[in-house]
Amino acid sequence: MAGDEGSKSNDQIDPNSPLYLHPSDFPRQMQVNDSLTDNNFNDWVQEMTDFLFAKNKIGFVNGTIGKPENTHKDYMSWMRCDAMVKGWLTTTMDKDIQASVKYANTSAEIWNDLNERFGKESAPRAYELKQSLNVTRQDGASVSAYYTKLKKIWDKINVVLPTPRCSCNDCKCEVGKRLVELKEKEHLYEFLLGLDNEFAVIRTQILAMKPTPTLSNAYHMVAEDEQ
């Protein structure tokens, strides 16, 4: 058969190719902090995306490495890799979610299904994160620990409620720059708002500065004041 004769064994594939599987790869290899549930999709998908990038397999789920025809020389290699990716995905899910995707034909089908179900903007989740942000205070912690706590919440909010982008999708234009500046100022005020009273003087100084310093500069100013 032409397809069989042209298929490559794994040891004939360039190790830099996404079609290559390392001898140490196996379906239960993927380790995440928490299995996918109904309410932790954003954290799970970030970890899984990082893992697939590291394994050079992200193209299987985002559609950039499409399934070849069954007569193509890469067909069997693609099928092996996609089966491995499906294993990485499904072994990191709760059993109920795992059961709902077990009949998917490809890893891309699983990925798209999960994004459709859990990746949409979630009003309750956004509300929960905004509420958490509003009550986050330094409360005697170090400036570094307090800032890290805020950063984690900001990152999660940005996944659920992404920063609006300008129509040209290029933040080098004036509209894009303005959107980024507004988000930066919002984070700056949230950071200053939760600082302990001992930083009242440096907080006032920062707010009085013209132009308003960046969040990064303000953080370093407060951290230096802490010292």
N, C-alpha and C positions, 0 to 999 in steps of 0.2 A: 504494500500500500504506500502511495506517495507520502501521505501524512506521517506514517510510522517511520518510513525510511529517513524522513527529514527531521524528525524530532530529536531534540538534544537531551542527553543525560545531564544531571546536575553538575557533574564534574567537568563538563565541556562548556559551561556557561561562565561568562566573565563575572567574577565576584562583585564587581561594581554594578552589575545589571540588577534591576528590580526583580528579575525572574530567577535570581540566584537564591537558594536556601542554604544557610549555613548548617553544617552537620549537627550543631547544638540546638537548632530551632525545633520546637515542639509546641503543640496547641496550648498547653497549660503554662507556657513560659511567661506570659504577660502577668505582671503583678501590679495591682492598683491598690491605693489606700482603702477604697471601699468599692464593693461591687455595685453595678448600676442598679438604681432603684427608681421609683417614680419621682423622686425629688432631688437627685444629685447629678442630673445629666451634664450640666455645664462643667463641673469638676471632672467627671468621668471622661467626657469627650476631649478635654484638654490633655489629660494624661495619656489617653489612647492615641491622640494625634501625635504627641511627642514621641511615643513609642514607635508608631508606624513610620514617622520621619526617620528615626534612628535606624530602623530596619530597612529603609528604602522601599517601603511598601505602601506609602500614603496614596499613590496613584491608583491602587486597586479599589479604594473606597471612594475617592473623589472623581472617578471616571476618566482620569487621564491615561490610564493603562487599560484600554478596552479589551474585551474578550476576543481573541482571534477566531477565525473560522476553524472548524475542526480538521481541515486539511492543511492548515498552516504549520510550519515547522516548530513554532513556539507554542502550539496549542496545549500540549501536555505539560510543559513547564509552567504555563500560565495557570492551568487548572490546579497544579500542585500548590503553587503559591497562594492562589485564591482560597483554596481549602484551608491552608495554614492560617491565613488572615481571618477567615470565618471562625476558626478555632480560637484565635486570640480574642476575638470579639465576644463570642458566646460564653466562654469560660469566665468572663468577668461580669456576668449579669446575674441578677436574682433569677431563681428558677422560673418564676411566672413569665418574666420578660424573655428569658431564654426559650421557653416553650413557644412563645408567640412568633419567633423568627426562625425556628429550626427548619422550616420548609423553604426558606429563601434560596434562590438558585446561586446567588453570588454574594460576596461580601459587600459590594456596592448597594445591593438591594437592602441588606440589613442596615447599613449606614444611613441610607436615605429614609428608611422606615423609622428609625430611631429619631432622626432629625425632624421628621414630620410630626411625630408624636410628642417629643419632649423638647425640641429645639426652638419652638415658637416662643415669641415674647409671652412671658407669664406674668400677668398682673399681680397675682398673689405673691409670687416670688419677688418681684420688683418692690412691692410694698414692704415685704418682710425685710429686704436688704436696706431700703431707705430708712425704715424704722430703726434697724440696728445701727445704721450710720448716725442717726440723730441722737442716739443715747450713748454713743461711744465717747468716753472721756479718758483723760490720762490717768486720773485717780491714783497718783503716786508712782505710777510706773515710769521707767526711763523714757526719755523723748524718743529714743530709737524703737523701743517696744511699742509705744503708743502709735508712732508713725507706721510701723509694720502692720499693726492691727487695722489701721485705716486703709492702707494700701491693699490689703486682702479684700476688704469690702468693696473698694473702688473697682478692683479688677473684676469681681463677680458682677457688680452692677453694670459694668461696661459690656459684659457678655449678654446679660438679659436686656439691657437698654443701651445699645451701641450709640456712641456719639454720632450725631447726624453729620453727613458728609456733604460737601458742596456738589453741585450738579456735574462738575467736570471730574469729580472723584480724585482730585489732586490738591492736597492741602498746601501746595505752594502758592496757590492763588490767594487773593485778598480775602475772599469769603471763607476759604478753608482755614487760613491763618486766624481769622476772627473766631471761628468755631472752636479751634484749639485753645485760643487765649481765654475764651469764656469758661471752658471746662477747667483750665488750669486755675483760674481765679476762684471758681467754685470750690475746688479742692483746697486751695489755700485758706479760704475763709473757714471751711470745715475743720481743717487742721488747727487753726488758731482758736477757734471756738471751744475746742475740747481741752485746751491746755490748762494746767493747774494755775491757781491764782499767783503763784510765785513767779510766773512768767508774764505778769500783767504789764510790766514796764517794756520789755522787749516786744511784746505783742503790739502795744501802742506805737512803738517806734516803727515797726514794720508797716502797720496800717497807714502811718503818716508819710511813708517814703513815696517819692515821685521819681520815676514811675514805680508802680507796685512791683516788688521783687517777685521772681518766680517761686514756685512752691519749693523747688530744690534749694534755692538760696535762702529762703525763709527757714527751712528746716535746719540748714547748717548754722544760721544765726542763732536759732533757739538752742541747738545742741551745744554751741560754743558758750552760750550764756549759762547752760546747765553745768558746764565744767567750772 
